[in-house]
Amino acid sequence: MNESSLRKATPGRLIAITVTLLILLSPFLWLLQMSFKTNDQILQFPPPLIFTPTLENYIALWHSAFSASFVNSLLSASLSTALALLFGVPAAYALSRWSGRGKHGLSFAILVTRMAPPIAFTIPFFLFYRWIGLLDTITGLVLVYTSFNLPLVIWMMQPFFDTIPLSLEEAALVDGARTRTVFTKIVLPMVTPGIAATAILCFLYAWNDFFFALILTRTNARTAPVAVVNFMNYEGWEWGKIAAGGSLVMAPVLIFSLAVRRYLVSGLTAGAVKG
């Protein structure tokens, strides 16, 4: 909100916005302040509002297996997002330009695969991965996340391709451009906001996944959300490490979203209007 907008805002609207922001941010701020406390300070009641911050929870995480799990999350989320876009964007373009009778049926079938609950695929994935040796591997997680993100990419990108006039591509073909050149040099730059918004959603799905990572990994490919749960053991719940781990898990998502927020807003808005 810029300065001119603030001047136009009434006191009632400012109060409503402030209260809404406090409600939305309060869980994150509470988790963040917990990460700088000791376990004794966290368990005090009433909780102390003024305390001496400590980095012992973050240092303990750095020297534990959590750091490797954090890297596993980054690798699986980034690689699966890249693969989903690599295969999904051309598929969405092909579906957009296809005028056959089975187009709507195929689109619906693709959507159904995304709407199915993950638990429906867990046992087949587990048995198949155990058979081919992909249990507890980054490759296995990347393939799972890619298969679930592909329908999302196709469904989000198809409306963007639908809005590009076919005459524009035909003019380029008449001028001597090849189909690959038309796609890469003309079509793709026009749907960049859509690709950015889709990439963020794919990354968020893979990054936040807990269910598949819990079932398909053990120690080598364990991801950060699963590693945080391991601080709840029979010896007690290590609240400080849990809070520090949760804060670190949120950090890449916030940084990534802020870096591409311009594309995210324009992409989601355009998709809502065009879809």
Accessible surface in RSA format (square Angstrom, percent):
REM  Atomic radii and reference values for relative SASA: ProtOr
REM  Chains: A
REM  Algorithm: Lee & Richards
REM  Probe-radius: 1.40
REM  Slices: 20
REM RES _ NUM      All-atoms   Total-Side   Main-Chain    Non-polar    All polar
REM                ABS   REL    ABS   REL    ABS   REL    ABS   REL    ABS   REL
RES MET A   1   145.44  75.3  59.90  39.6  85.54 203.7  71.50  60.8  73.95  98.0
RES ASN A   2    93.91  64.8  80.08  77.4  13.83  33.3  41.79 100.6  52.11  50.4
RES GLU A   3   111.77  64.2 103.99  78.7   7.79  18.5  42.66  82.5  69.11  56.4
RES SER A   4    58.01  49.0  53.88  71.9   4.13   9.5  38.92  82.9  19.10  26.8
RES SER A   5    42.70  36.1  36.44  48.6   6.26  14.4  15.71  33.4  26.99  37.8
RES LEU A   6    84.84  47.2  77.72  55.6   7.12  17.9  77.96  54.8   6.88  18.5
RES ARG A   7   185.22  77.8 150.30  76.6  34.92  83.2  62.89  85.9 122.34  74.1
RES LYS A   8   166.40  81.2 143.46  88.0  22.94  54.6  95.47  85.9  70.93  75.6
RES ALA A   9    19.05  17.5   5.40   8.3  13.65  31.1   8.03  11.3  11.02  29.2
RES THR A  10    66.39  47.2  64.22  65.1   2.17   5.2  59.85  80.4   6.54   9.9
RES PRO A  11   103.20  75.2 100.78  91.9   2.42   8.8 103.17  85.2   0.03   0.2
RES GLY A  12    48.14  59.4   0.00   N/A  48.14  59.4  37.57 103.1  10.57  23.7
RES ARG A  13   155.41  65.3 151.43  77.2   3.98   9.5  41.42  56.6 113.99  69.1
RES LEU A  14    68.45  38.1  67.74  48.5   0.71   1.8  68.08  47.8   0.37   1.0
RES ILE A  15   112.66  64.1 110.41  82.3   2.25   5.4 112.66  81.1   0.01   0.0
RES ALA A  16    55.97  51.5  47.63  73.5   8.33  19.0  55.24  77.8   0.73   1.9
RES ILE A  17    71.22  40.5  68.25  50.8   2.97   7.2  71.20  51.3   0.02   0.1
RES THR A  18    73.53  52.3  72.06  73.1   1.47   3.5  49.89  67.0  23.63  35.7
RES VAL A  19    72.83  47.9  72.62  65.7   0.20   0.5  72.83  63.3   0.00   0.0
RES THR A  20    70.43  50.1  69.07  70.0   1.36   3.2  46.48  62.4  23.95  36.2
RES LEU A  21    90.58  50.4  90.56  64.8   0.02   0.0  90.58  63.6   0.00   0.0
RES LEU A  22   107.57  59.9 106.07  75.9   1.50   3.8 106.56  74.8   1.01   2.7
RES ILE A  23   116.16  66.1 107.75  80.3   8.41  20.3 110.78  79.8   5.38  14.6
RES LEU A  24   107.46  59.8 100.74  72.1   6.72  16.9 103.49  72.7   3.96  10.7
RES LEU A  25    81.86  45.6  81.86  58.6   0.00   0.0  81.86  57.5   0.00   0.0
RES SER A  26    55.14  46.6  50.00  66.7   5.14  11.8  39.82  84.8  15.32  21.5
RES PRO A  27    83.05  60.5  67.63  61.6  15.43  56.1  77.19  63.7   5.86  36.4
RES PHE A  28   100.51  50.3  98.88  61.2   1.63   4.2  99.49  60.3   1.02   2.9
RES LEU A  29    96.44  53.7  92.79  66.4   3.65   9.2  93.44  65.6   3.00   8.1
RES TRP A  30   126.51  50.8 124.42  60.2   2.10   4.9 109.08  58.2  17.44  28.3
RES LEU A  31    46.56  25.9  45.68  32.7   0.88   2.2  46.40  32.6   0.16   0.4
RES LEU A  32    79.08  44.0  79.08  56.6   0.00   0.0  79.08  55.5   0.00   0.0
RES GLN A  33    43.03  24.1  38.80  28.4   4.23  10.1  38.40  81.7   4.63   3.5
RES MET A  34    27.25  14.1  27.25  18.0   0.00   0.0  15.87  13.5  11.38  15.1
RES SER A  35     0.00   0.0   0.00   0.0   0.00   0.0   0.00   0.0   0.00   0.0
RES PHE A  36    58.39  29.2  58.39  36.2   0.00   0.0  58.39  35.4   0.00   0.0
RES LYS A  37     3.96   1.9   3.96   2.4   0.00   0.0   0.03   0.0   3.93   4.2
RES THR A  38    41.52  29.5  41.47  42.0   0.05   0.1  37.11  49.8   4.41   6.7
RES ASN A  39    58.46  40.3  54.30  52.5   4.16  10.0  21.48  51.7  36.98  35.7
RES ASP A  40   111.09  77.8 104.79 104.3   6.31  14.9  28.22  66.4  82.87  82.6
RES GLN A  41    38.98  21.8  38.98  28.5   0.00   0.0   9.77  20.8  29.21  22.2
RES ILE A  42    26.31  15.0   9.24   6.9  17.08  41.2  11.10   8.0  15.22  41.3
RES LEU A  43   117.97  65.7  90.99  65.1  26.99  67.8  94.83  66.6  23.15  62.3
RES GLN A  44    91.41  51.1  80.60  58.9  10.81  25.7  31.75  67.6  59.66  45.2
RES PHE A  45   189.14  94.6 156.06  96.7  33.07  86.1 156.32  94.8  32.82  93.9
RES PRO A  46   104.59  76.2  97.02  88.4   7.57  27.5  97.02  80.1   7.57  47.0
RES PRO A  47    42.29  30.8  34.61  31.5   7.68  27.9  34.61  28.6   7.68  47.8
RES PRO A  48    31.08  22.7  19.39  17.7  11.69  42.5  30.22  25.0   0.86   5.4
RES LEU A  49   155.01  86.3 126.35  90.4  28.66  72.1 128.26  90.1  26.75  72.0
RES ILE A  50   165.69  94.3 143.24 106.7  22.45  54.1 146.79 105.7  18.90  51.3
RES PHE A  51    49.69  24.9  22.88  14.2  26.81  69.8  33.81  20.5  15.88  45.5
RES THR A  52   109.65  78.0 101.13 102.5   8.52  20.3  66.79  89.7  42.86  64.8
RES PRO A  53    93.08  67.8  74.69  68.1  18.39  66.8  74.85  61.8  18.23 113.3
RES THR A  54    31.66  22.5  25.56  25.9   6.11  14.6  19.41  26.1  12.25  18.5
RES LEU A  55   107.09  59.6 102.05  73.0   5.04  12.7 102.05  71.7   5.04  13.6
RES GLU A  56    87.63  50.3  80.20  60.7   7.43  17.7  31.47  60.9  56.16  45.9
RES ASN A  57    10.73   7.4  10.26   9.9   0.47   1.1   0.47   1.1  10.26   9.9
RES TYR A  58    42.70  19.9  37.68  21.4   5.02  13.1  34.75  26.1   7.95   9.8
RES ILE A  59    96.47  54.9  94.04  70.1   2.43   5.9  96.46  69.5   0.01   0.0
RES ALA A  60    31.55  29.0  19.81  30.6  11.74  26.7  27.99  39.4   3.56   9.4
RES LEU A  61     2.48   1.4   2.10   1.5   0.38   1.0   2.33   1.6   0.15   0.4
RES TRP A  62   185.71  74.5 173.28  83.9  12.43  29.2 149.45  79.7  36.27  58.8
RES HIS A  63   144.31  78.9 106.14  73.8  38.17  97.6  74.55  76.8  69.76  81.2
RES SER A  64    40.23  34.0  22.36  29.8  17.87  41.2  33.56  71.5   6.66   9.3
RES ALA A  65    69.94  64.3  54.63  84.3  15.32  34.8  62.79  88.4   7.15  18.9
RES PHE A  66     7.11   3.6   4.17   2.6   2.95   7.7   4.53   2.7   2.59   7.4
RES SER A  67    38.13  32.2  32.77  43.7   5.36  12.3  21.66  46.1  16.46  23.1
RES ALA A  68    59.56  54.8  52.34  80.8   7.22  16.4  58.76  82.8   0.79   2.1
RES SER A  69     4.42   3.7   4.30   5.7   0.12   0.3   0.00   0.0   4.42   6.2
RES PHE A  70    42.64  21.3  42.64  26.4   0.00   0.0  42.64  25.9   0.00   0.0
RES VAL A  71    78.76  51.8  78.76  71.3   0.00   0.0  78.76  68.4   0.00   0.0
RES ASN A  72    16.48  11.4  16.48  15.9   0.00   0.0   0.00   0.0  16.48  15.9
RES SER A  73     2.81   2.4   1.49   2.0   1.32   3.0   2.12   4.5   0.68   1.0
RES LEU A  74    66.63  37.1  66.08  47.3   0.55   1.4  66.33  46.6   0.30   0.8
RES LEU A  75    81.57  45.4  80.84  57.8   0.73   1.8  81.57  57.3   0.00   0.0
RES SER A  76     0.95   0.8   0.95   1.3   0.00   0.0   0.00   0.0   0.95   1.3
RES ALA A  77     0.08   0.1   0.08   0.1   0.00   0.0   0.08   0.1   0.00   0.0
RES SER A  78    53.97  45.6  46.25  61.7   7.72  17.8  34.66  73.8  19.32  27.1
RES LEU A  79    87.12  48.5  86.74  62.1   0.37   0.9  86.93  61.1   0.18   0.5
RES SER A  80     0.00   0.0   0.00   0.0   0.00   0.0   0.00   0.0   0.00   0.0
RES THR A  81    11.71   8.3  11.71  11.9   0.00   0.0  11.71  15.7   0.00   0.0
RES ALA A  82    58.20  53.5  47.74  73.7  10.46  23.8  54.01  76.1   4.19  11.1
RES LEU A  83    57.44  32.0  57.28  41.0   0.17   0.4  57.44  40.3   0.00   0.0
RES ALA A  84     0.00   0.0   0.00   0.0   0.00   0.0   0.00   0.0   0.00   0.0
RES LEU A  85    31.76  17.7  29.16  20.9   2.60   6.5  29.37  20.6   2.39   6.4
RES LEU A  86   113.68  63.3 101.68  72.7  12.00  30.2 109.00  76.6   4.68  12.6
RES PHE A  87   116.81  58.4 108.11  67.0   8.71  22.7 110.99  67.3   5.82  16.7
RES GLY A  88     0.00   0.0   0.00   N/A   0.00   0.0   0.00   0.0   0.00   0.0
RES VAL A  89     8.83   5.8   8.83   8.0   0.00   0.0   8.83   7.7   0.00   0.0
RES PRO A  90    57.79  42.1  54.13  49.3   3.65  13.3  54.80  45.2   2.98  18.6
RES ALA A  91    39.34  36.2  27.47  42.4  11.87  27.0  35.43  49.9   3.91  10.4
RES ALA A  92     0.00   0.0   0.00   0.0   0.00   0.0   0.00   0.0   0.00   0.0
RES TYR A  93    32.81  15.3  32.81  18.7   0.00   0.0  24.40  18.3   8.41  10.4
RES ALA A  94    59.31  54.5  49.89  77.0   9.41  21.4  55.62  78.3   3.68   9.8
RES LEU A  95     9.97   5.6   7.55   5.4   2.42   6.1   9.48   6.7   0.49   1.3
RES SER A  96    11.38   9.6   0.00   0.0  11.38  26.2   0.00   0.0  11.38  15.9
RES ARG A  97    65.83  27.6  37.67  19.2  28.16  67.0  32.95  45.0  32.87  19.9
RES TRP A  98   108.02  43.4 101.55  49.2   6.48  15.2  87.70  46.8  20.32  33.0
RES SER A  99   111.25  94.0  79.07 105.5  32.18  74.1  48.35 103.0  62.90  88.1
RES GLY A 100    28.89  35.6   0.00   N/A  28.89  35.6  20.66  56.7   8.23  18.4
RES ARG A 101   246.33 103.4 209.00 106.5  37.32  88.9  94.51 129.2 151.81  92.0
RES GLY A 102    37.94  46.8   0.00   N/A  37.94  46.8  30.77  84.4   7.17  16.1
RES LYS A 103    38.00  18.5  38.00  23.3   0.00   0.0  12.83  11.6  25.17  26.8
RES HIS A 104   148.36  81.1 143.10  99.5   5.26  13.5  97.35 100.3  51.01  59.4
RES GLY A 105    48.30  59.6   0.00   N/A  48.30  59.6  38.65 106.1   9.65  21.6
RES LEU A 106    82.45  45.9  76.75  54.9   5.70  14.3  80.42  56.5   2.03   5.5
RES SER A 107    11.84  10.0  11.84  15.8   0.00   0.0  10.62  22.6   1.22   1.7
RES PHE A 108   128.80  64.4 127.69  79.1   1.11   2.9 128.49  77.9   0.31   0.9
RES ALA A 109    50.63  46.5  44.32  68.4   6.31  14.4  49.04  69.1   1.58   4.2
RES ILE A 110    30.81  17.5  28.43  21.2   2.38   5.7  30.78  22.2   0.03   0.1
RES LEU A 111    50.86  28.3  50.81  36.3   0.06   0.1  50.86  35.7   0.00   0.0
RES VAL A 112    67.48  44.4  67.21  60.8   0.27   0.6  67.31  58.5   0.17   0.5
RES THR A 113    71.44  50.8  63.77  64.7   7.67  18.3  64.49  86.6   6.95  10.5
RES ARG A 114    60.45  25.4  55.76  28.4   4.69  11.2  16.07  22.0  44.38  26.9
RES MET A 115   135.35  70.1 104.08  68.9  31.27  74.5 105.27  89.5  30.08  39.8
RES ALA A 116    27.78  25.5  18.48  28.5   9.30  21.1  24.55  34.6   3.23   8.6
RES PRO A 117    77.92  56.8  72.96  66.5   4.96  18.0  77.92  64.3   0.00   0.0
RES PRO A 118    49.48  36.1  49.48  45.1   0.00   0.0  49.48  40.9   0.00   0.0
RES ILE A 119   116.54  66.3 108.12  80.5   8.42  20.3 108.12  77.9   8.42  22.9
RES ALA A 120    60.01  55.2  31.15  48.1  28.86  65.6  41.87  59.0  18.14  48.0
RES PHE A 121    66.03  33.0  66.03  40.9   0.00   0.0  66.03  40.0   0.00   0.0
RES THR A 122     8.57   6.1   8.57   8.7   0.00   0.0   8.57  11.5   0.00   0.0
RES ILE A 123   119.12  67.8 118.52  88.3   0.60   1.4 119.12  85.8   0.01   0.0
RES PRO A 124    78.83  57.5  68.58  62.5  10.24  37.2  75.65  62.5   3.17  19.7
RES PHE A 125    40.73  20.4  39.13  24.2   1.61   4.2  40.56  24.6   0.17   0.5
RES PHE A 126    48.36  24.2  48.36  30.0   0.00   0.0  48.36  29.3   0.00   0.0
RES LEU A 127    88.31  49.2  83.20  59.5   5.11  12.8  83.52  58.7   4.79  12.9
RES PHE A 128   101.11  50.6  96.30  59.6   4.81  12.5 100.55  61.0   0.57   1.6
RES TYR A 129     3.71   1.7   3.71   2.1   0.00   0.0   3.52   2.6   0.18   0.2
RES ARG A 130   151.68  63.7 133.08  67.8  18.60  44.3  43.37  59.3 108.30  65.6
RES TRP A 131   202.28  81.2 171.76  83.1  30.53  71.7 148.78  79.3  53.50  86.8
RES ILE A 132    76.32  43.4  42.80  31.9  33.52  80.8  51.46  37.1  24.86  67.5
RES GLY A 133    54.73  67.5   0.00   N/A  54.73  67.5  32.96  90.5  21.76  48.7
RES LEU A 134    32.79  18.3  31.68  22.7   1.10   2.8  31.68  22.3   1.10   3.0
RES LEU A 135    45.18  25.2  33.41  23.9  11.77  29.6  33.41  23.5  11.77  31.7
RES ASP A 136    19.30  13.5  16.21  16.1   3.09   7.3  10.55  24.8   8.76   8.7
RES THR A 137    43.93  31.2  38.37  38.9   5.56  13.2  42.45  57.0   1.48   2.2
RES ILE A 138    38.92  22.1  35.22  26.2   3.70   8.9  35.22  25.4   3.70  10.0
RES THR A 139    76.75  54.6  72.88  73.9   3.87   9.2  40.85  54.9  35.90  54.3
RES GLY A 140     0.96   1.2   0.00   N/A   0.96   1.2   0.96   2.6   0.00   0.0
RES LEU A 141     1.69   0.9   0.77   0.6   0.92   2.3   0.77   0.5   0.92   2.5
RES VAL A 142     9.80   6.4   9.80   8.9   0.00   0.0   9.80   8.5   0.00   0.0
RES LEU A 143    82.97  46.2  79.12  56.6   3.85   9.7  79.12  55.6   3.85  10.4
RES VAL A 144     0.00   0.0   0.00   0.0   0.00   0.0   0.00   0.0   0.00   0.0
RES TYR A 145     0.78   0.4   0.78   0.4   0.00   0.0   0.23   0.2   0.56   0.7
RES THR A 146    12.48   8.9  12.48  12.6   0.00   0.0  12.48  16.8   0.00   0.0
RES SER A 147    51.25  43.3  35.69  47.6  15.56  35.8  38.57  82.1  12.69  17.8
RES PHE A 148    11.29   5.6   9.27   5.7   2.02   5.3  11.29   6.8   0.00   0.0
RES ASN A 149     0.00   0.0   0.00   0.0   0.00   0.0   0.00   0.0   0.00   0.0
RES LEU A 150    49.81  27.7  49.81  35.6   0.00   0.0  49.81  35.0   0.00   0.0
RES PRO A 151    11.51   8.4  10.68   9.7   0.83   3.0  11.00   9.1   0.51   3.2
RES LEU A 152    35.66  19.9  34.18  24.5   1.48   3.7  35.66  25.0   0.00   0.0
RES VAL A 153     0.00   0.0   0.00   0.0   0.00   0.0   0.00   0.0   0.00   0.0
RES ILE A 154    16.00   9.1  16.00  11.9   0.00   0.0  16.00  11.5   0.00   0.0
RES TRP A 155    95.31  38.2  89.04  43.1   6.27  14.7  89.43  47.7   5.88   9.5
RES MET A 156    33.91  17.6  27.68  18.3   6.23  14.8  30.73  26.1   3.19   4.2
RES MET A 157     0.00   0.0   0.00   0.0   0.00   0.0   0.00   0.0   0.00   0.0
RES GLN A 158    24.71  13.8  24.71  18.1   0.00   0.0   4.31   9.2  20.40  15.5
RES PRO A 159    26.49  19.3  24.52  22.4   1.97   7.2  26.10  21.5   0.40   2.5
RES PHE A 160     5.81   2.9   5.26   3.3   0.54   1.4   5.29   3.2   0.52   1.5
RES PHE A 161     0.00   0.0   0.00   0.0   0.00   0.0   0.00   0.0   0.00   0.0
RES ASP A 162    75.08  52.6  47.11  46.9  27.97  66.1  25.56  60.2  49.51  49.4
RES THR A 163    65.25  46.4  36.64  37.1  28.61  68.2  39.06  52.5  26.19  39.6
RES ILE A 164     8.52   4.8   4.28   3.2   4.24  10.2   5.11   3.7   3.41   9.2
RES PRO A 165    74.06  54.0  62.58  57.0  11.49  41.8  74.06  61.1   0.00   0.0
RES LEU A 166    96.30  53.6  89.57  64.1   6.73  16.9  89.57  62.9   6.73  18.1
RES SER A 167    73.68  62.3  66.39  88.6   7.29  16.8  45.33  96.5  28.34  39.7
RES LEU A 168    76.39  42.5  71.53  51.2   4.86  12.2  74.69  52.5   1.70   4.6
RES GLU A 169     8.06   4.6   8.06   6.1   0.00   0.0   2.41   4.7   5.64   4.6
RES GLU A 170    88.17  50.6  87.13  65.9   1.03   2.5  32.40  62.7  55.77  45.5
RES ALA A 171    52.96  48.7  45.56  70.3   7.40  16.8  51.91  73.1   1.05   2.8
RES ALA A 172    13.06  12.0   6.95  10.7   6.11  13.9  12.49  17.6   0.57   1.5
RES LEU A 173    82.67  46.0  67.38  48.2  15.29  38.4  67.68  47.5  14.99  40.3
RES VAL A 174   129.84  85.4  98.64  89.3  31.20  75.2 106.26  92.3  23.58  64.0
RES ASP A 175   126.34  88.5  87.69  87.3  38.65  91.4  31.90  75.1  94.43  94.2
RES GLY A 176    61.64  76.0   0.00   N/A  61.64  76.0  35.03  96.1  26.61  59.6
RES ALA A 177    33.21  30.5  16.02  24.7  17.19  39.1  25.37  35.7   7.84  20.8
RES ARG A 178   193.25  81.1 186.84  95.2   6.42  15.3  62.19  85.0 131.07  79.4
RES THR A 179    94.35  67.1  90.17  91.4   4.18  10.0  62.54  84.0  31.81  48.1
RES ARG A 180   193.72  81.3 185.27  94.4   8.45  20.1  68.24  93.3 125.48  76.0
RES THR A 181    57.07  40.6  54.72  55.5   2.35   5.6  33.08  44.4  23.99  36.3
RES VAL A 182     3.11   2.0   3.11   2.8   0.00   0.0   3.11   2.7   0.00   0.0
RES PHE A 183    31.10  15.6  31.04  19.2   0.06   0.1  31.04  18.8   0.06   0.2
RES THR A 184    59.51  42.3  47.89  48.6  11.62  27.7  42.70  57.4  16.81  25.4
RES LYS A 185   149.68  73.0 129.69  79.6  19.99  47.6  73.72  66.4  75.96  80.9
RES ILE A 186    49.76  28.3  45.23  33.7   4.53  10.9  48.59  35.0   1.17   3.2
RES VAL A 187     0.00   0.0   0.00   0.0   0.00   0.0   0.00   0.0   0.00   0.0
RES LEU A 188    45.95  25.6  44.47  31.8   1.48   3.7  44.84  31.5   1.11   3.0
RES PRO A 189    77.31  56.3  55.50  50.6  21.81  79.3  61.35  50.6  15.96  99.2
RES MET A 190    97.59  50.5  65.86  43.6  31.72  75.5  70.39  59.8  27.20  36.0
RES VAL A 191     1.98   1.3   1.66   1.5   0.32   0.8   1.98   1.7   0.00   0.0
RES THR A 192    57.35  40.8  57.13  57.9   0.22   0.5  44.38  59.6  12.97  19.6
RES PRO A 193    41.88  30.5  41.88  38.2   0.00   0.0  41.88  34.6   0.00   0.0
RES GLY A 194     0.00   0.0   0.00   N/A   0.00   0.0   0.00   0.0   0.00   0.0
RES ILE A 195    41.26  23.5  41.26  30.7   0.00   0.0  41.26  29.7   0.00   0.0
RES ALA A 196    17.80  16.4  10.18  15.7   7.62  17.3  17.27  24.3   0.52   1.4
RES ALA A 197     0.00   0.0   0.00   0.0   0.00   0.0   0.00   0.0   0.00   0.0
RES THR A 198     0.00   0.0   0.00   0.0   0.00   0.0   0.00   0.0   0.00   0.0
RES ALA A 199    13.97  12.8  13.97  21.6   0.00   0.0  13.97  19.7   0.00   0.0
RES ILE A 200     2.16   1.2   2.16   1.6   0.00   0.0   2.16   1.6   0.00   0.0
RES LEU A 201    57.28  31.9  53.58  38.3   3.70   9.3  53.71  37.7   3.57   9.6
RES CYS A 202     0.00   0.0   0.00   0.0   0.00   0.0   0.00   0.0   0.00   0.0
RES PHE A 203    17.91   9.0  17.91  11.1   0.00   0.0  17.91  10.9   0.00   0.0
RES LEU A 204    42.96  23.9  42.90  30.7   0.07   0.2  42.96  30.2   0.00   0.0
RES TYR A 205    45.86  21.4  36.49  20.8   9.37  24.4  43.65  32.8   2.21   2.7
RES ALA A 206     5.07   4.7   0.00   0.0   5.07  11.5   0.00   0.0   5.07  13.4
RES TRP A 207     2.44   1.0   0.31   0.1   2.13   5.0   0.97   0.5   1.47   2.4
RES ASN A 208    89.74  61.9  71.33  68.9  18.42  44.4  26.92  64.8  62.83  60.7
RES ASP A 209    15.53  10.9   6.51   6.5   9.02  21.3   7.83  18.4   7.71   7.7
RES PHE A 210    74.54  37.3  71.18  44.1   3.36   8.7  71.18  43.2   3.36   9.6
RES PHE A 211    71.68  35.9  70.21  43.5   1.47   3.8  70.21  42.6   1.47   4.2
RES PHE A 212     0.06   0.0   0.06   0.0   0.00   0.0   0.06   0.0   0.00   0.0
RES ALA A 213     0.00   0.0   0.00   0.0   0.00   0.0   0.00   0.0   0.00   0.0
RES LEU A 214    80.28  44.7  71.52  51.2   8.76  22.0  71.76  50.4   8.51  22.9
RES ILE A 215    53.44  30.4  50.88  37.9   2.55   6.2  52.93  38.1   0.51   1.4
RES LEU A 216     3.76   2.1   2.05   1.5   1.71   4.3   2.16   1.5   1.60   4.3
RES THR A 217     5.46   3.9   0.18   0.2   5.28  12.6   0.08   0.1   5.37   8.1
RES ARG A 218   124.54  52.3 117.41  59.8   7.14  17.0  63.86  87.3  60.68  36.8
RES THR A 219    94.86  67.5  76.92  78.0  17.94  42.8  60.33  81.0  34.53  52.2
RES ASN A 220   117.48  81.0  94.33  91.2  23.15  55.7  25.01  60.2  92.47  89.4
RES ALA A 221     0.79   0.7   0.79   1.2   0.00   0.0   0.79   1.1   0.00   0.0
RES ARG A 222    51.14  21.5  51.14  26.1   0.00   0.0   0.93   1.3  50.21  30.4
RES THR A 223     4.44   3.2   4.44   4.5   0.00   0.0   4.44   6.0   0.00   0.0
RES ALA A 224     0.00   0.0   0.00   0.0   0.00   0.0   0.00   0.0   0.00   0.0
RES PRO A 225    22.06  16.1  14.68  13.4   7.38  26.8  19.47  16.1   2.59  16.1
RES VAL A 226    10.58   7.0  10.58   9.6   0.00   0.0  10.58   9.2   0.00   0.0
RES ALA A 227     6.67   6.1   5.09   7.9   1.57   3.6   5.19   7.3   1.48   3.9
RES VAL A 228    18.75  12.3  18.75  17.0   0.00   0.0  18.75  16.3   0.00   0.0
RES VAL A 229    59.45  39.1  58.73  53.2   0.72   1.7  58.73  51.0   0.72   2.0
RES ASN A 230    67.85  46.8  52.76  51.0  15.09  36.3  27.09  65.2  40.76  39.4
RES PHE A 231    21.98  11.0  21.96  13.6   0.02   0.1  21.98  13.3   0.00   0.0
RES MET A 232    71.92  37.2  50.00  33.1  21.93  52.2  37.54  31.9  34.38  45.6
RES ASN A 233    53.53  36.9  36.51  35.3  17.01  41.0  28.66  69.0  24.86  24.0
RES TYR A 234   205.88  96.1 160.67  91.4  45.21 117.6 136.45 102.5  69.42  85.6
RES GLU A 235   140.73  80.8 100.08  75.7  40.66  96.8  40.20  77.7 100.54  82.1
RES GLY A 236    32.77  40.4   0.00   N/A  32.77  40.4  32.11  88.1   0.66   1.5
RES TRP A 237   133.37  53.5 116.81  56.5  16.55  38.9  96.44  51.4  36.93  59.9
RES GLU A 238    49.01  28.1  49.01  37.1   0.00   0.0  22.74  44.0  26.26  21.4
RES TRP A 239    81.08  32.5  81.02  39.2   0.05   0.1  69.93  37.3  11.15  18.1
RES GLY A 240     1.27   1.6   0.00   N/A   1.27   1.6   0.94   2.6   0.32   0.7
RES LYS A 241    53.93  26.3  53.30  32.7   0.63   1.5  17.05  15.3  36.88  39.3
RES ILE A 242    19.34  11.0  18.87  14.1   0.47   1.1  18.87  13.6   0.47   1.3
RES ALA A 243     0.36   0.3   0.04   0.1   0.32   0.7   0.24   0.3   0.12   0.3
RES ALA A 244     0.00   0.0   0.00   0.0   0.00   0.0   0.00   0.0   0.00   0.0
RES GLY A 245     0.00   0.0   0.00   N/A   0.00   0.0   0.00   0.0   0.00   0.0
RES GLY A 246    16.40  20.2   0.00   N/A  16.40  20.2  15.49  42.5   0.91   2.0
RES SER A 247    11.71   9.9   5.09   6.8   6.62  15.3   5.45  11.6   6.26   8.8
RES LEU A 248    59.26  33.0  59.15  42.3   0.12   0.3  59.23  41.6   0.04   0.1
RES VAL A 249    22.26  14.6  22.10  20.0   0.16   0.4  22.10  19.2   0.16   0.4
RES MET A 250    41.36  21.4  38.28  25.3   3.08   7.3  36.45  31.0   4.91   6.5
RES ALA A 251    36.36  33.4  32.10  49.5   4.26   9.7  36.36  51.2   0.00   0.0
RES PRO A 252    22.27  16.2  15.76  14.4   6.51  23.6  20.21  16.7   2.06  12.8
RES VAL A 253    26.34  17.3  26.31  23.8   0.04   0.1  26.31  22.9   0.04   0.1
RES LEU A 254   103.58  57.7 103.36  73.9   0.22   0.6 103.58  72.7   0.00   0.0
RES ILE A 255   118.53  67.5 116.20  86.6   2.33   5.6 117.70  84.8   0.83   2.3
RES PHE A 256    64.57  32.3  61.24  37.9   3.33   8.7  64.38  39.0   0.18   0.5
RES SER A 257    25.91  21.9  25.19  33.6   0.72   1.7  19.38  41.3   6.53   9.1
RES LEU A 258   109.00  60.7 108.42  77.6   0.57   1.4 108.76  76.4   0.24   0.6
RES ALA A 259    80.25  73.8  38.96  60.1  41.29  93.9  51.16  72.1  29.09  77.1
RES VAL A 260    31.19  20.5  30.66  27.8   0.54   1.3  31.19  27.1   0.00   0.0
RES ARG A 261   144.10  60.5 143.93  73.4   0.17   0.4  39.43  53.9 104.67  63.4
RES ARG A 262   166.79  70.0 157.23  80.1   9.56  22.8  79.91 109.2  86.88  52.7
RES TYR A 263    71.81  33.5  71.81  40.9   0.00   0.0  38.46  28.9  33.35  41.1
RES LEU A 264    34.87  19.4  34.87  24.9   0.00   0.0  34.87  24.5   0.00   0.0
RES VAL A 265    98.08  64.5  94.30  85.4   3.78   9.1  98.03  85.2   0.05   0.1
RES SER A 266    49.49  41.8  40.08  53.5   9.41  21.7  44.01  93.7   5.49   7.7
RES GLY A 267     0.11   0.1   0.00   N/A   0.11   0.1   0.00   0.0   0.11   0.2
RES LEU A 268    72.92  40.6  66.14  47.3   6.78  17.0  67.38  47.3   5.53  14.9
RES THR A 269    78.44  55.8  72.82  73.8   5.62  13.4  62.08  83.4  16.37  24.7
RES ALA A 270    23.30  21.4  17.04  26.3   6.25  14.2  22.84  32.2   0.45   1.2
RES GLY A 271    18.21  22.5   0.00   N/A  18.21  22.5  12.56  34.5   5.66  12.7
RES ALA A 272    84.55  77.7  48.21  74.4  36.34  82.7  61.13  86.1  23.42  62.0
RES VAL A 273   121.74  80.1  92.78  84.0  28.96  69.8  98.95  86.0  22.79  61.8
RES LYS A 274    93.94  45.8  60.08  36.9  33.87  80.6  40.05  36.0  53.90  57.4
RES GLY A 275    79.02  97.4   0.00   N/A  79.02  97.4  33.08  90.8  45.94 102.9
END  Absolute sums over single chains surface
CHAIN  1 A    16286.9      13914.9       2372.0      12023.1       4263.8
END  Absolute sums over all chains
TOTAL         16286.9      13914.9       2372.0      12023.1       4263.8
